[in-house]
Amino acid sequence: MLHWSIRPLELPLRFTWKISRNASDAKTNLVVRVGEAAGASGWGEAAPNVRYGESPALLLTQFEGLLQAGLAQVQELPDLTALLEAQQPAHALRFAVESAYVHYLAQRRGQSVPALLGVPAPLPAVGTAFTLPIMAPAEVAGFIERYGLARFPLLKVKVNQELGADLLAEVARLLPGRPVLVDGNEAWTDADALLRFIEQVQRVPALNVQLLEQPLPAACADDYRYLRPRSPWPLIADESVTDAADFHDIARQFHVLNMKLMKAGGYLNGIRLLNEARAHGLRTMVGCMVETSLGIWSALQVSGLCEICDLDGLLIVRDEPFGVVQEESGRLMPQPQVPQLG
């Protein structure tokens, strides 16, 4: 019988993490462990997100429910999948449980995680975007210098309707020509108002916007269909795709899928989403929540299926506890072995 456990992990952040819908100075994630009494073990991380109705307390309660439903009796990955399908825990918890078990299997079998999952291995060093949260425009220069943003190949800039244009203008002034991903986190509710914002921003000198991520709410499918042929920048689906999607319709709304394992609910479903997106002509991206290097290590295991990586979550954490991914010159280097956290 396998032994399962879960524990909360308090994570103070290096700076205030402000997006269009909320702001925080700390996060509470959870770490799941599964293993034999003396032998192989695996670890997984859950980063609950209020956007999807998740909280640490909910996930802890649901984990107890999984134990009562027979989690410790799981013998193979299909058994675990069947249990999770029957119990339907929050996506972040489902990912933590499944990834812990996959990591356990990989260690027990002496395989890499990509080999076990049947996906391409990640590169030894993977370039990542780094995110500039919403802040007063006067604070941008100090933030760029303090956190060394010039070393990253792509900058993601969180925007809202009030400060978005000014923030982007400051980034362009300080880092002219640097590729930028604009992330609205559903801040606009009207496609024409968004197009007026885009027209305004296009006049900013030396601003090099490459991508526009989820500027309207996920429910605004008609607006996205209207926007897609009119946007000068490729549109990224984030909140519009969680663990399931009609990709025939998503391809009419967006150009790129941002797959996050915490939304997808597991490696297996995340890989399925990426493959379906590619089959429908969408570009693919792997993203993250605010996560430790354990969660980022996990996301890197499927990065071989993705054109764009936005995996800076561990760089937002003030005292990153695990060190299983290192960053240098804007590139992430995961340790080759399955993480063993003690």
C-alpha positions in Angstrom: 0.0 0.0 0.0 1.2 3.5 -0.9 1.5 6.2 1.6 0.0 9.6 0.7 0.3 12.9 2.5 -0.3 16.6 1.8 0.9 19.8 3.5 0.4 23.5 3.0 3.3 25.6 1.9 3.3 29.3 2.7 5.0 31.4 0.0 5.8 35.1 0.6 6.3 36.8 -2.7 9.2 39.0 -3.9 6.7 41.8 -4.8 3.0 42.5 -4.9 1.5 40.2 -7.6 -1.2 42.4 -9.1 -3.3 41.5 -12.1 -6.5 43.0 -13.4 -8.8 41.2 -10.9 -6.8 40.9 -7.7 -3.5 41.5 -5.9 -1.5 39.4 -3.3 1.8 39.5 -1.4 1.8 35.8 -0.5 0.4 32.5 -1.8 -0.5 29.2 -0.1 0.2 26.2 -2.2 0.1 22.5 -1.2 2.6 19.7 -1.7 1.5 16.1 -2.1 3.8 13.2 -1.5 3.2 9.5 -2.4 5.7 6.7 -1.8 6.5 3.3 -0.4 7.4 2.9 3.2 11.0 2.4 2.2 11.6 3.0 -1.5 10.5 5.2 -4.4 8.5 8.4 -3.8 7.0 11.2 -5.8 6.0 14.8 -5.1 3.5 17.1 -6.7 2.4 20.7 -6.2 -1.0 22.3 -6.2 -1.4 26.1 -6.7 -5.1 26.8 -6.0 -6.5 29.7 -8.0 -9.5 31.8 -6.8 -10.5 32.4 -10.4 -11.5 28.7 -10.6 -13.1 28.6 -7.1 -10.1 26.9 -5.5 -8.7 27.5 -2.0 -6.2 25.7 0.2 -8.9 24.7 2.6 -11.1 23.2 -0.2 -8.1 21.2 -1.6 -7.2 19.8 1.9 -10.9 18.7 2.3 -10.9 17.1 -1.1 -7.6 15.3 -0.4 -9.2 13.7 2.6 -12.1 12.6 0.4 -9.7 11.0 -2.1 -8.1 9.0 0.8 -11.5 7.8 1.9 -12.4 6.9 -1.7 -9.3 4.5 -1.9 -6.4 6.6 -3.0 -3.9 4.5 -1.0 -5.1 1.3 -2.9 -4.2 2.7 -6.3 -1.9 0.2 -8.1 -1.5 1.7 -11.6 -1.9 5.0 -13.4 -5.3 4.0 -15.0 -6.6 3.2 -11.6 -5.7 6.7 -10.4 -7.2 8.3 -13.4 -10.5 6.4 -12.8 -10.5 7.5 -9.1 -9.9 11.1 -10.0 -12.6 11.0 -12.7 -15.1 9.6 -10.2 -14.2 12.1 -7.4 -13.7 15.3 -9.6 -11.4 17.2 -7.2 -10.3 20.8 -8.1 -8.0 20.9 -11.1 -4.9 22.0 -9.1 -5.3 19.2 -6.6 -5.9 16.7 -9.4 -2.6 17.8 -11.0 -0.7 17.6 -7.7 -2.0 14.0 -7.1 -1.4 12.8 -10.6 2.0 14.4 -11.0 3.2 13.0 -7.6 2.1 9.5 -8.8 3.8 9.9 -12.2 7.0 11.1 -10.5 6.8 8.1 -8.2 6.3 5.7 -11.2 9.2 7.3 -13.1 11.5 6.9 -10.2 10.4 3.3 -9.5 10.9 2.4 -13.2 14.1 4.4 -13.7 12.5 6.5 -16.5 12.4 10.1 -17.2 9.0 11.7 -16.9 8.8 12.6 -20.6 9.7 9.0 -21.5 7.0 7.7 -19.2 4.5 10.2 -20.7 5.6 9.6 -24.3 6.5 13.2 -25.1 9.7 14.9 -26.3 12.3 15.7 -23.6 12.8 19.3 -22.6 15.8 21.2 -23.8 18.6 21.5 -21.1 17.8 25.2 -20.9 14.4 26.7 -21.8 13.9 30.4 -22.3 11.0 31.9 -20.3 9.0 35.0 -20.2 9.0 37.1 -17.1 6.0 39.0 -15.9 5.8 42.6 -14.9 2.6 43.0 -12.7 0.3 46.0 -12.7 2.0 48.9 -10.9 2.2 52.7 -11.1 4.1 53.7 -14.3 6.6 55.6 -12.1 7.6 52.3 -10.5 8.4 50.4 -13.7 12.0 51.6 -14.1 13.0 50.5 -10.6 11.2 47.2 -11.0 13.0 46.5 -14.3 16.4 47.3 -12.7 15.8 45.5 -9.4 14.7 42.2 -11.0 16.9 42.3 -14.0 14.2 42.1 -16.6 16.6 42.8 -19.5 17.9 39.3 -19.3 14.6 37.7 -20.4 13.8 37.0 -24.0 10.1 37.9 -23.6 8.4 40.2 -21.2 4.8 39.6 -20.2 3.1 42.9 -19.0 -0.1 42.6 -17.0 -2.5 45.4 -17.9 -5.9 46.8 -17.0 -7.9 49.4 -18.8 -6.7 52.2 -16.5 -2.9 51.8 -16.6 -2.2 49.4 -19.5 -1.1 52.0 -22.1 1.1 53.9 -19.7 2.8 50.7 -18.5 3.5 49.5 -22.0 4.9 53.0 -22.9 7.3 52.8 -19.9 8.5 49.3 -20.9 9.1 50.4 -24.5 11.0 53.5 -23.3 13.2 51.5 -21.0 13.6 48.4 -23.1 13.0 49.5 -26.7 12.2 46.8 -29.1 12.0 44.0 -26.5 9.4 41.4 -27.4 6.3 41.9 -25.2 3.3 39.7 -24.4 0.3 41.8 -23.2 -1.8 40.0 -20.7 -5.3 41.4 -19.9 -6.6 38.7 -17.6 -10.2 39.4 -18.8 -10.0 43.2 -18.0 -12.0 44.3 -21.0 -15.7 43.5 -21.6 -16.1 45.1 -25.1 -14.2 44.1 -28.2 -14.4 47.6 -29.8 -13.1 49.2 -26.6 -10.2 46.8 -26.7 -9.5 47.6 -30.4 -9.3 51.3 -29.5 -6.8 50.4 -26.8 -4.8 48.5 -29.3 -4.8 51.4 -31.8 -3.6 53.7 -29.0 -0.8 51.3 -28.0 0.3 50.7 -31.6 1.4 54.4 -31.7 3.8 53.9 -28.8 7.4 54.2 -30.2 9.7 51.2 -29.9 6.9 49.0 -28.5 7.2 45.4 -29.9 4.1 43.6 -28.9 4.2 40.0 -30.1 1.1 38.5 -28.4 -2.1 39.4 -26.6 -3.4 37.1 -23.9 -7.0 36.7 -22.8 -8.1 40.4 -22.8 -11.8 39.6 -22.6 -13.7 37.3 -20.3 -13.9 33.6 -21.3 -17.7 34.0 -21.7 -17.2 36.5 -24.5 -16.9 33.9 -27.3 -18.8 36.1 -29.9 -16.5 39.0 -29.1 -13.4 36.8 -29.6 -14.7 35.6 -33.0 -15.2 39.3 -34.0 -11.8 40.2 -32.5 -9.6 37.5 -34.0 -9.5 38.7 -37.6 -9.1 42.3 -36.4 -6.3 42.0 -33.9 -2.9 42.9 -35.2 -1.4 40.5 -32.6 -2.0 36.8 -32.1 -4.6 36.1 -29.4 -3.8 33.6 -26.6 -6.5 31.6 -24.9 -5.8 31.3 -21.2 -9.0 31.4 -19.0 -11.0 30.3 -22.1 -9.5 26.8 -21.9 -9.3 25.0 -18.5 -9.5 21.2 -18.6 -11.7 20.9 -21.7 -12.6 22.9 -24.8 -14.3 22.7 -28.2 -11.1 23.3 -30.2 -13.0 23.8 -33.4 -14.6 26.9 -31.9 -11.5 27.9 -29.9 -9.5 28.1 -33.2 -12.1 30.6 -34.4 -11.4 32.8 -31.4 -7.7 32.5 -30.8 -4.3 31.8 -32.4 -2.5 30.3 -29.4 -3.3 28.0 -26.5 -1.8 28.7 -23.1 -1.9 25.3 -21.3 -1.3 25.3 -17.6 -1.1 22.0 -15.8 -2.9 23.5 -12.8 -5.9 24.3 -15.0 -5.7 21.1 -17.1 -5.8 18.9 -14.0 -2.8 16.7 -14.9 -0.1 15.7 -17.2 -2.3 13.4 -19.3 -5.0 15.9 -19.9 -2.5 18.7 -20.5 -0.8 16.7 -23.2 -4.2 15.9 -24.7 -5.1 19.6 -24.8 -1.8 20.5 -26.5 -2.2 17.8 -29.1 -5.7 18.8 -29.8 -4.7 22.5 -30.1 -2.0 21.7 -32.6 -4.3 19.5 -34.6 -6.6 22.5 -35.0 -3.8 24.8 -36.1 -3.2 26.6 -32.8 0.2 27.5 -31.6 1.1 26.1 -28.2 2.3 27.6 -25.0 2.9 26.3 -21.5 2.2 28.6 -18.6 2.0 28.5 -14.8 0.5 30.0 -11.7 2.7 31.3 -8.9 4.5 28.0 -8.2 7.7 26.7 -6.6 10.4 25.0 -8.7 8.5 21.7 -8.2 5.6 22.9 -10.2 7.8 24.6 -12.8 9.9 21.4 -13.1 6.7 19.6 -13.8 5.7 22.1 -16.5 9.1 21.8 -18.1 8.6 18.1 -18.7 6.0 18.9 -21.3 7.7 22.0 -22.8 8.9 20.0 -25.7 5.4 20.2 -27.1 5.3 24.0 -26.8 6.5 26.9 -28.8 6.3 29.5 -26.0 7.2 29.0 -22.3 5.9 31.4 -19.6 7.2 29.6 -16.5 8.4 32.4 -14.2 6.3 31.4 -11.2 9.3 30.3 -9.1 11.0 33.6 -9.7 8.0 35.4 -8.0 8.5 33.4 -4.8 10.7 35.2 -2.3 12.4 32.2 -0.7 12.0 29.4 -3.2 12.2 26.2 -1.1 13.3 23.4 -3.4 15.8 24.5 -6.0 15.0 21.8 -8.6 15.0 24.4 -11.4 17.7 27.1 -11.8 17.5 30.2 -13.9 20.3 31.9 -15.7 20.2 34.6 -18.3 16.4 34.2 -18.7 16.7 30.4 -19.2 15.4 27.7 -17.0 17.5 24.6 -16.3 15.6 21.7 -14.6 17.5 19.1 -12.7 17.5 15.9 -14.8 16.2 13.5 -12.1 12.7 13.3 -10.7 12.7 15.7 -7.6 13.2 14.1 -4.2 12.4 16.6 -1.6 13.1 14.7 1.6 
